[in-house]
């Protein structure tokens, strides 16, 4: 599988998810929030962190409607509709 190693590739992935998702379908997921332990655990990884503060706008830019991003300690969740 190709690696998603940049923000541009993440945006392409979101656009492709929007394209293949059935109308009325929901994209849901979660991601880790960065911090010292997270960075240490991924030392040496190819890592492109998703900023939860801008992810709602990125989902909308990919064509999703009503995107919601919820923050929790150490992670975030998201939901958006096709």
N, C-alpha and C positions, 0 to 999 in steps of 0.2 A: 504494500500500500504506500502511496505517496505520503511524505511527511508534510504536515502543515506548519511550516517554519517561519511564517511571516504573517503580519496583520492582513496583507493583501490576499494571501492564500486562505486565511480564515474567512475573509469577506466573500471570496469565490465559493467556499464551501457553504456558507449561509445562502448565497444566491442559488446554488445547485439544490440545496435542501428545499428551498422555496419552490423551485421549478418542478421537482419530482413529487412534492407532497400534494395529496389530493385536496381540491378546494374544500374548505371547511376543516381541514386537518390541523392538528396542533403539533408544533415543535416544542419539546420540553427537554431540559437538560440541567446540568450543574457543572460548576467549575470551582477550582480551589482559589482562595484568596492568597496572595503572596505575603510572606513574612519570613523571618529568619529560619525557622524550622523547615518551611516549604522550600526555600532556596537551598538549604543544606541537603535536603532529601533529593533534590534534582541537580546537584552539583555535577557538571559534566554533560548534562542532558542538552539536547536542542530544545530550548524552551521559549515559547512565545506566549507570555501571560496575557490573558484576556482581562481588560479593565472593566469591572462590573459597572462602574460609573458611566461608561459610554456605550455599554453593550446594548442597551435598549434602543439607542439611536441607530446602531449598526444593524440590528434586526429590522428596524423600520426601513432603513436604506436598502436592505435586501428584498423588500417587498412585503414583509410580514405586517400584520395589523395587530393592534392592541398588545404590543409587547410589554411584559412585566418582568422585572428583575428584582429578586428579593435577596437581601443580604442577611447572612447569618455568621456566626463566629467561625472563621476559617474557610467558609465556602459561600457560594451564591447559587441560586436556582433561577431558571428562566422559563418563560412560556410565551409563545406567540402563535398567532393563527394565520393560516393561508387564506 
